Amino acid sequence: MEVFFLSARSLKRVHNDDPGCFDCRMKYLNWLKKVDEDFDHLKERDVNQDENSDNAMETDVDGGNKSDKCSVTEQHVKGDTSEIAIRVPRCTKPHRSCIVCELSDETCKVLSKQQRTLIFVKRGIFISEDARCCPSHIYNKQLNFDSLCQIRGTHFDKLVFDANRLEEIIADFRLIVDNLKTFDFDDPYSLSDMDYYNITGLHKDEFDIVVDSVVSMRESRIRSKRTTTALFCAKMRLGLSNSVLSTMFHIKDDKVVSRIIHQVTEALMKNFVPKHTGFRHVSRQTVLEQHQTLKANMLLTSNNQQVVVVMDGTYLYLQKSANNELQRRNYSTHKHRHLIKPMIITTRSGYILSVLGPFFGDYKNNDANIITHCLLTNEDDMLNWLQDDDIIILDRGFRDAAPTMRTLGFHVQMPRFLNGKKQFTTEEANQSRLVTANRWVVESGTYQIRMAKSYILEHITTSILNDDDLEFIVELCPKQSDLVRVRFQSGHSNNKCHTATVQFDETVINPIVGYYCTCISGSREVGCCSHVAAVLWHRGVQRAAINPATDPLSAVNSMQSVHDSIYHTFADEEPDDDNHIRYSLYSNDLDDTSTRTHSDDE
């Protein structure tokens, strides 16, 4: 029957003894699986023709040794009828229950031969022909990854295969290996949920939502929406070059990758973005009911109709452009990198209301200029959504835009300025802390803990008593035993140190009585600075336990791999005034003629 398939495909006469390529063989096997038993009568005729041709060959052969001819025939027949037994695990054989969840359900469907073969290839578990599975475990005509991992081989059987069946299995394996890719987003059992997140930045359920939303994107025969969407997400998350992405996703050219990213971008901007960002996608009442925290209402608002929003600019780093003008406009003198700036507007709970821009990254497009431009041009219809007396939380970089916001009727909350002072007053420090406490959604509140850990690691030194031990130096007050203090090196300057002092009382439930630090915000009472947090974290949470860095790639160990030229000093000896020798390359193994000197005349 293979001859008929090849003849119909190539529109040429094909004989039984004509050689065929591997691709044609694989296409024939794929077609044979799809048609199932529709052409079994042709297969039987092929077998009869093969037997008649063998008999005819034996009849036409004259001369020679008859015993040899018979032995060859016996070997051929013996090869076709020989059998092999393999001990493999199998799952239970329920006729009505699912092989994955083992629940009986009338909607269970019998697994196809291809599904059973792929389970055996992936898990090594044999599935009987009458095995069934719930439709919820099937995705794109195959078992999904989680369901595939849940199948258990609880019994062991000896399966007997004849030569024909073994040949079919080998052909199936070759077909699977030939079509195997590094990763395949169209294959439901190819990637786990963590694989989806590592590549795309989205969990599998989230990724499926994004794919279902891009209804306007055209899907080709050789490239699905799942693959193109995954390529776009991988570009956004990993920042890899198009040539690397073409290798990962088995695409022939990096220009094709560029076209795919452009198509996905247009589809997302048309179908996905308007439903999830922008002032039009959510109402003020929804924000007040679901996305405004109790802390913001207590500390900042005076009535229940004021919306508290947080505005801040972020960065998207770019490669250096070949276009000189674009290169200049995207270079940030602050970050010393090429970037563009989106302006993020969020609620106090972290819910993103709108993303404005992006804007150029040069000095002309600072945060104050960007938000002033957005307000005066009513970007994204923001002035119609925001109302008078709404509260806008900003950082100090927006100080030049604050008068414009107040003119438009908004209340601006911003940290205080030193204005020539070395330290904030307690009231100023507390007021600044109230603002930063409500800006944690864009500044990571966990930032203070990370900074505290960094100060702890830098303060740990080698013990003067034992070189193998580490110590964290804490100073005690001889006159007042309830005070401890630690001197931390400034994280920004080598010439500054900050002293964090903590007062405690071990006899009460809340032992921390007070604290103070010499840094600019160390006198506040609403929260504490990173230096005080470092003392409390090390003494209270870690209980003064020191865990040395064991990771060979940690920053502490990396310091030992980088040389410092400050340890190299020149000899104090003066040069020979008679010979005016600057330097000399001399070897004891060479004669005097190998000595080279340089004088001032040279």
Order of alpha helices (4+ residues) and beta strands (2+ residues): alpha-alpha-alpha-alpha-beta-beta-alpha-beta-beta-beta-alpha-beta-alpha-alpha-alpha-alpha-alpha-alpha-alpha-alpha-alpha-beta-beta-alpha-beta-beta-beta-alpha-alpha-beta-alpha-beta-alpha-alpha-alpha-beta-beta-beta-beta-beta-beta-alpha-alpha-beta-beta
